[in-house]
Amino acid sequence: MAVTKKVRFAVIGSGSIGRSHMRGCLFNFQTELVAIADPDVERVNETADMYAIPKDRVYTDWREMLKRDDIDAVIVATPDQCHAEQTVAALESGRHVLCEKPFALTLEDCKLMMEAEKRTGKKLMVGQVGRYAPGFVKAKKLITDGVIGEIFYAETEYAHDYSKIPGKTINGQPCNWRLDPLRHGILGGGCHALDMIRWMAGNPTEVTSYANRMMLKDWPTDDTSITICRFPNGAIGKVFVSIGLKRNYTMRSCFYGTKGSIICDNTSDHLMLYRTDLEDKGIPFTTPLRIDIDAESHNTKAEINEFADIILNDEPVRTTAYEGTCTVAFALAAVESNRIGGPVKIDYNF
């Protein structure tokens, strides 16, 4: 279907993630950036200047922004604690919504958002941007096409040194929203890796998780965890999350199948593929095939392009609210396993 109009977006949140979404809107022929909102006066005005957004389209109160009549869709790129309220309000104002990950910090909030989506009939997409990183997109296609056979083991990781992330402020006052006791590292950032293993291998039925706090000792939650997963088809997996380690940011992932293996991440310009069927051609299975890709770890441009297509062509959302809630349930089960010191089964009936 030919595009007959543009999707007019508004963005709540002008931090680094919000700005990434704004760039995606500005450099997409299907979209228009109509307005932005952030309670931090200095930051939102700086962002407006950066992207040449007129002052009458800049708000410090997102509720006032929603009163505009020229907005088709809203991107919620705010601290996790704000997702539910802002997403529900935007849906009820008659707008489609792209909500950043994690979908929410509790299953109760996730359910409120799903109920609002059903009640309003608007489209709700969760920003699990790892699904748009070129390396992971290629790995998913190889797995779906059966190139490595049936997955019997998978491992993903989220490695990010949060001590190197500058402290946030609102109007000059310190505000580190990552220190919320509900925002466990495995949920707040680690949900990237959890979502990735779900996307590639399916929903784990049971998890056993181990965690410690030896790096960010003044934080209210553990900073490092390993979660062992059991999948319905007998496959097993592992997710490593650390928000305090000393290492470059990465989401390195490995997928092992009955016909080969894939090693990839979201920051490299290639992935490595091992295939047993090449032995017939005299190539040992231990010889990797290098597949070159674009290195784009936070491909919000592709994410927004897909959401615009979905809205313009009235197609079903692929990274659904249910998908986002499944990842939250996975993370919370891991947190619960850490707490009780034993395995936890995951219920995906929401």
C-alpha positions as CSV (number, residue, x, y, z in Angstrom):
1,M,0.0,0.0,0.0
2,A,1.3,3.4,-0.9
3,V,2.0,5.8,1.9
4,T,-0.6,8.6,1.8
5,K,0.4,10.5,4.9
6,K,2.9,10.7,7.7
7,V,2.5,9.5,11.2
8,R,2.7,12.5,13.5
9,F,4.7,11.5,16.6
10,A,5.2,13.2,20.0
11,V,7.9,12.0,22.4
12,I,7.8,12.1,26.2
13,G,11.3,12.1,27.5
14,S,14.3,14.0,26.1
15,G,17.2,12.0,27.6
16,S,19.5,9.9,25.4
17,I,16.9,7.3,24.5
18,G,14.2,9.9,23.8
19,R,16.6,11.8,21.6
20,S,17.4,8.6,19.7
21,H,13.7,8.2,19.0
22,M,13.4,11.8,17.9
23,R,16.2,11.3,15.4
24,G,14.4,8.2,14.1
25,C,11.2,10.3,13.6
26,L,13.1,13.2,12.0
27,F,15.0,11.1,9.5
28,N,12.1,8.9,8.4
29,F,10.0,9.8,5.3
30,Q,6.9,8.2,6.9
31,T,7.0,10.2,10.2
32,E,6.9,13.8,11.5
33,L,8.0,14.9,14.9
34,V,5.2,17.2,16.2
35,A,6.1,17.8,19.9
36,I,8.3,16.8,22.8
37,A,7.9,16.9,26.5
38,D,10.2,16.6,29.5
39,P,9.9,18.1,33.1
40,D,13.6,19.2,32.9
41,V,13.3,22.7,31.4
42,E,17.0,23.0,30.5
43,R,17.2,19.6,28.9
44,V,14.0,19.8,26.9
45,N,15.0,23.3,25.6
46,E,18.4,22.0,24.7
47,T,16.9,19.1,22.8
48,A,14.5,21.5,21.0
49,D,17.5,23.6,19.9
50,M,19.4,20.5,18.8
51,Y,16.6,19.3,16.5
52,A,15.2,22.7,15.5
53,I,11.8,22.1,17.2
54,P,9.8,25.3,17.6
55,K,9.2,26.5,21.1
56,D,5.4,26.1,20.8
57,R,5.9,22.4,20.4
58,V,8.0,22.0,23.6
59,Y,6.4,21.1,26.9
60,T,7.5,20.5,30.5
61,D,4.1,18.8,31.2
62,W,3.3,15.8,29.0
63,R,-0.4,16.0,29.9
64,E,-0.5,19.4,28.3
65,M,1.2,18.1,25.2
66,L,-1.5,15.4,24.9
67,K,-4.1,18.1,24.5
68,R,-2.8,18.9,21.0
69,D,-5.0,17.7,18.2
70,D,-2.1,17.0,15.7
71,I,-0.6,13.9,17.3
72,D,-1.2,10.4,15.9
73,A,1.2,8.4,18.1
74,V,3.2,8.9,21.3
75,I,6.7,7.5,22.2
76,V,7.1,7.0,25.9
77,A,10.9,7.2,26.5
78,T,10.9,8.1,30.2
79,P,12.1,6.3,33.4
80,D,10.5,2.9,33.8
81,Q,8.4,4.0,36.8
82,C,6.5,6.4,34.5
83,H,5.6,4.0,31.7
84,A,2.2,2.7,32.9
85,E,0.7,6.1,33.7
86,Q,1.9,7.8,30.5
87,T,1.1,4.9,28.2
88,V,-2.4,4.5,29.6
89,A,-3.1,8.3,29.3
90,A,-1.8,8.4,25.8
91,L,-3.9,5.5,24.7
92,E,-7.0,6.9,26.3
93,S,-6.3,10.2,24.5
94,G,-6.7,8.4,21.3
95,R,-3.1,7.9,20.3
96,H,-1.1,4.8,19.3
97,V,1.9,4.2,21.7
98,L,5.4,3.0,21.4
99,C,6.6,2.4,25.0
100,E,10.2,1.9,25.9
101,K,11.5,-1.3,27.6
102,P,11.1,-2.6,30.2
103,F,7.3,-2.4,29.6
104,A,6.8,-1.8,33.3
105,L,8.3,-2.8,36.7
106,T,5.4,-4.8,37.9
107,L,3.0,-7.2,36.2
108,E,0.1,-5.2,37.7
109,D,1.2,-2.2,35.6
110,C,1.7,-4.3,32.5
111,K,-1.9,-5.6,32.8
112,L,-3.2,-2.0,33.2
113,M,-1.5,-1.1,29.9
114,M,-2.8,-4.2,28.1
115,E,-6.3,-3.4,29.3
116,A,-6.0,0.2,28.1
117,E,-4.9,-1.1,24.7
118,K,-7.9,-3.4,24.5
119,R,-10.3,-0.8,25.8
120,T,-9.2,1.9,23.3
121,G,-8.5,-0.2,20.3
122,K,-5.2,1.7,19.7
123,K,-1.9,0.0,18.8
124,L,0.6,-0.5,21.6
125,M,4.2,-1.5,20.8
126,V,7.0,-2.3,23.3
127,G,10.5,-0.9,22.5
128,Q,12.5,-4.1,22.7
129,V,15.1,-2.5,20.4
130,G,17.4,-5.5,20.5
131,R,15.0,-7.1,18.0
132,Y,16.1,-4.5,15.5
133,A,19.9,-4.7,15.9
134,P,21.1,-6.0,12.5
135,G,23.2,-8.9,14.1
136,F,20.2,-10.2,16.0
137,V,17.8,-9.7,13.0
138,K,20.2,-11.9,10.9
139,A,20.6,-14.5,13.7
140,K,16.8,-14.7,14.0
141,K,16.4,-15.3,10.3
142,L,19.0,-18.0,10.2
143,I,17.3,-19.8,13.2
144,T,13.8,-19.4,11.6
145,D,15.1,-20.8,8.3
146,G,16.5,-23.8,10.1
147,V,20.1,-23.1,9.2
148,I,21.4,-24.3,12.6
149,G,18.7,-26.8,13.2
150,E,16.8,-27.1,16.6
151,I,18.3,-24.9,19.4
152,F,19.4,-27.1,22.3
153,Y,21.3,-24.4,24.2
154,A,21.3,-20.6,24.1
155,E,23.0,-17.9,26.1
156,T,22.7,-14.2,26.1
157,E,24.1,-11.4,28.2
158,Y,23.7,-7.8,29.1
159,A,27.0,-6.2,30.2
160,H,26.8,-2.5,31.1
161,D,28.8,-0.6,33.6
162,Y,26.2,1.7,35.3
163,S,28.9,3.4,37.3
164,K,29.9,5.1,34.1
165,I,26.5,6.5,33.3
166,P,26.3,10.1,34.4
167,G,23.8,10.9,37.1
168,K,20.5,12.4,35.9
169,T,19.0,15.7,37.1
170,I,15.7,17.4,36.8
171,N,15.9,21.2,36.8
172,G,19.3,20.9,38.5
173,Q,18.3,18.5,41.2
174,P,19.8,14.9,41.3
175,C,17.4,12.2,40.3
176,N,18.8,8.8,39.7
177,W,15.7,6.8,38.8
178,R,17.8,3.6,38.4
179,L,18.2,3.4,42.2
180,D,14.5,2.3,42.6
181,P,14.4,-1.0,44.6
182,L,11.9,-2.3,42.0
183,R,14.3,-1.7,39.2
184,H,16.5,-4.7,39.4
185,G,19.3,-4.8,36.9
186,I,17.9,-8.0,35.4
187,L,14.6,-6.2,34.7
188,G,15.7,-2.6,33.9
189,G,18.6,-3.3,31.5
190,G,18.8,-7.0,31.5
191,C,15.4,-7.3,30.0
192,H,17.2,-6.8,26.6
193,A,19.0,-10.1,27.1
194,L,16.0,-11.9,28.5
195,D,13.9,-10.7,25.6
196,M,16.6,-11.8,23.1
197,I,16.7,-15.4,24.4
198,R,12.9,-15.5,24.4
199,W,12.8,-14.3,20.9
200,M,15.2,-16.9,19.7
201,A,14.4,-19.9,21.8
202,G,10.8,-19.4,23.1
203,N,9.4,-18.8,26.5
204,P,11.3,-20.5,29.3
205,T,9.1,-22.5,31.6
206,E,11.3,-22.4,34.7
207,V,14.3,-20.4,35.9
208,T,16.9,-20.7,38.6
209,S,18.9,-17.6,39.3
210,Y,21.9,-16.6,41.4
211,A,22.9,-13.0,42.1
212,N,25.3,-10.9,44.1
213,R,26.2,-7.3,44.8
214,M,30.0,-6.9,44.9
215,M,30.4,-3.9,42.6
216,L,27.6,-1.4,43.1
217,K,27.5,-2.0,46.9
218,D,25.5,1.1,47.7
219,W,22.7,0.2,45.2
220,P,19.4,-1.2,46.6
221,T,19.5,-4.3,44.2
222,D,22.0,-6.9,43.2
223,D,24.3,-5.9,40.3
224,T,25.2,-9.2,38.8
225,S,23.1,-12.3,38.1
226,I,23.1,-15.6,36.2
227,T,19.8,-17.1,35.3
228,I,19.5,-20.7,34.1
229,C,16.5,-21.4,31.9
230,R,14.5,-24.5,30.9
231,F,12.5,-24.4,27.7
232,P,9.5,-26.5,26.6
233,N,11.3,-28.5,24.0
234,G,14.1,-29.6,26.4
235,A,16.5,-26.9,25.5
236,I,18.4,-25.1,28.2
237,G,19.8,-21.6,28.4
238,K,21.7,-19.0,30.5
239,V,21.3,-15.2,30.8
240,F,24.2,-13.2,32.3
241,V,23.4,-9.7,33.5
242,S,25.8,-7.3,35.1
243,I,25.4,-3.6,35.6
244,G,28.6,-3.1,37.6
245,L,31.3,-5.0,35.7
246,K,34.3,-3.4,34.1
247,R,33.9,-4.1,30.4
248,N,32.6,-2.4,27.3
249,Y,28.8,-2.5,26.8
250,T,27.6,-5.6,24.9
251,M,24.8,-8.1,24.5
252,R,26.9,-11.0,23.2
253,S,24.7,-14.0,22.4
254,C,25.4,-17.6,21.4
255,F,22.8,-20.0,19.9
256,Y,23.7,-23.7,19.6
257,G,21.6,-25.9,17.3
258,T,21.7,-29.5,16.1
259,K,23.1,-28.3,12.7
260,G,25.4,-25.4,13.7
261,S,26.0,-22.4,16.0
262,I,25.7,-18.6,15.9
263,I,27.8,-16.2,17.9
264,C,26.7,-12.5,17.6
265,D,26.1,-9.3,19.5
266,N,24.6,-5.9,19.0
267,T,27.9,-3.9,18.7
268,S,29.9,-5.8,16.1
269,D,29.9,-5.5,12.4
270,H,29.6,-9.2,11.8
271,L,28.4,-12.5,13.3
272,M,30.0,-15.9,13.2
273,L,28.1,-18.9,11.8
274,Y,29.2,-22.6,12.2
275,R,27.5,-25.2,10.0
276,T,27.9,-29.0,10.2
277,D,26.6,-29.5,6.6
278,L,29.7,-27.8,5.2
279,E,31.8,-30.9,6.2
280,D,30.5,-32.5,3.0
281,K,32.3,-29.7,1.1
282,G,35.5,-30.3,2.9
283,I,35.1,-27.4,5.3
284,P,35.4,-28.5,9.0
285,F,32.4,-27.4,11.1
286,T,34.9,-25.7,13.3
287,T,35.6,-23.2,10.5
288,P,33.4,-20.1,11.1
289,L,31.6,-18.3,8.3
290,R,31.8,-14.5,8.9
291,I,28.6,-12.7,7.9
292,D,29.1,-8.9,7.7
293,I,26.3,-6.7,9.1
294,D,25.8,-3.1,10.1
295,A,26.8,-2.3,13.7
296,E,23.8,-0.5,15.1
297,S,23.1,-1.5,18.8
298,H,20.1,0.8,19.3
299,N,18.4,0.8,15.9
300,T,15.4,3.0,16.8
301,K,15.2,4.1,13.2
302,A,14.1,0.6,12.2
303,E,11.9,0.3,15.2
304,I,10.0,3.6,14.4
305,N,9.9,2.7,10.7
306,E,8.2,-0.6,11.5
307,F,5.7,1.1,13.9
308,A,4.9,3.7,11.3
309,D,4.2,1.0,8.7
310,I,2.0,-0.8,11.2
311,I,-0.1,2.4,11.8
312,L,-0.3,3.5,8.2
313,N,-1.3,0.1,6.9
314,D,-3.3,-1.0,9.9
315,E,-1.2,-4.1,10.4
316,P,-0.8,-6.1,13.7
317,V,1.9,-5.1,16.1
318,R,4.7,-7.6,16.2
319,T,6.5,-6.6,19.5
320,T,3.2,-6.6,21.4
321,A,2.3,-5.6,24.9
322,Y,1.9,-9.3,25.6
323,E,5.5,-9.9,24.4
324,G,6.7,-7.1,26.7
325,T,4.8,-8.5,29.6
326,C,6.2,-12.0,29.0
327,T,9.7,-10.5,29.3
328,V,8.8,-8.7,32.5
329,A,7.4,-12.0,33.9
330,F,10.6,-13.7,33.0
331,A,12.7,-11.1,34.8
332,L,10.5,-11.0,37.9
333,A,10.7,-14.9,38.1
334,A,14.5,-14.6,38.1
335,V,14.3,-12.0,40.9
336,E,12.0,-14.2,42.9
337,S,14.4,-17.2,42.3
338,N,17.2,-15.1,43.7
339,R,15.1,-14.2,46.8
340,I,14.0,-17.8,47.6
341,G,17.1,-19.6,46.5
342,G,15.4,-22.0,44.2
343,P,13.6,-22.6,40.9
344,V,10.6,-20.6,39.9
345,K,8.0,-21.6,37.2
346,I,6.8,-18.8,34.9
347,D,3.1,-18.3,34.2
348,Y,2.4,-16.5,30.9
349,N,-1.4,-16.3,31.3
350,F,-2.0,-12.6,31.8
